[in-house]
Amino acid sequence: MHQSIDKEILKKYIQGQCNAAELALVRQFLLTPGSQEVLDELILEESSEEWDALLEQPVNADQQMMDWETRFEQRKNDRSRVIETGEQEEGSIPLQPAKGLYTFILKYAAVWLVLLSGAGFYAVQQFRSKTPLATQETASAILKEFRTKTGERATLTLSDGTVIYLGPESILKYPETFKGTSRQISLTGEAFFEVAHNPAKPFRIQSGKLRTTVLGTSFKVNAFEGQMFEVKVATGKVRVDRTDHSIVRHLAILTPGQLVRLPTADSEPVLAQLPVSEVLGWKASKMVFRDNTLQEIARELERAYDVSIRFSNAEKAREVVTISLQLNVPLQETLQLLSKGTHFSFHKNGKNITIK
């Protein structure tokens, strides 16, 4: 049973801001059983709280990493001097046995590396090597690949407990187990994610130049090659960045009921609102189209039902529609519902449909 201590004093200890009286209290506390566990929990709690603040900041990987390395080396040197001389300045972290001290230094370093990577940065090796972001962290891992065919959906559970609902014609690449300071996968196509919460390991989805980063939340990503890129959020907070080798440009922070669209990877982001129910509905094959052309809707139907749809009238294909469709019912029912609101007829011959 460890003695109690004010959490605010421990926070000041972690930040190196204790006065002499507070340092004496912390030193006494650290001699009691269970004190290191309390300190570890507080460090993780602090890192989780700082995540949101770092998410909001513009990304400048090189400068942030250099600043952090400078501060860390200075702190490490200060601790070494304390060990050698027995001296200690007011405000510095108190002397502990050498093994415990260096364990603490390493944990302190690990937490800051997690925070930096969570805000869109990678570890020191990336800072020095300038290897492309999309491949650096997964270079040493063998990635598994899962593909869905036209008209096929699938549900996968990753090693961390994250559940992914993969749409038709989609490709997911992921490691068998996540190692390092983040969880990185890649997606081409569309999927809904229910990410297992882990503040110490941000979850990253790379889709070409665009990257989506979360801690634990639910959201949908649409990332087909040559088509509009979209991220829609149901719960939690999501960050979207553009990556180009070692350069990261922050694009958007999304909260529940928000979406971001980019016509191409190099376009400017467009933010909008939408009902959360629409985001969640996609898991159950519900598609909500708002001001989409019939041609755009037909493309989704082709992917969902593994058919080919053509229009005998180009003007009809450009007609704009707002409608909700359930794509897990027979195609005949879906086409009949769509035709009632848009006044067209259709002819079906095997997998070929003609809209007149």
Secondary structure as UniProt FT lines:
FT   HELIX           7..14
FT   TURN            15..16
FT   HELIX           20..30
FT   TURN            33..34
FT   HELIX           35..56
FT   HELIX           61..85
FT   TURN            90..91
FT   HELIX           98..118
FT   TURN            119..120
FT   HELIX           124..129
FT   HELIX           133..136
FT   TURN            137..140
FT   STRAND          143..147
FT   TURN            150..151
FT   STRAND          154..157
FT   TURN            159..160
FT   STRAND          163..166
FT   TURN            168..169
FT   STRAND          171..175
FT   TURN            180..181
FT   STRAND          183..194
FT   TURN            199..200
FT   STRAND          203..207
FT   TURN            208..209
FT   STRAND          210..214
FT   STRAND          218..223
FT   TURN            225..226
FT   STRAND          229..235
FT   STRAND          238..244
FT   TURN            245..246
FT   STRAND          247..254
FT   TURN            256..257
FT   STRAND          258..262
FT   TURN            265..266
FT   STRAND          270..273
FT   HELIX           276..281
FT   HELIX           282..284
FT   STRAND          286..293
FT   HELIX           294..305
FT   STRAND          308..311
FT   HELIX           314..317
FT   STRAND          320..326
FT   TURN            327..328
FT   HELIX           331..342
FT   STRAND          346..349
FT   TURN            350..351
FT   STRAND          352..355
//
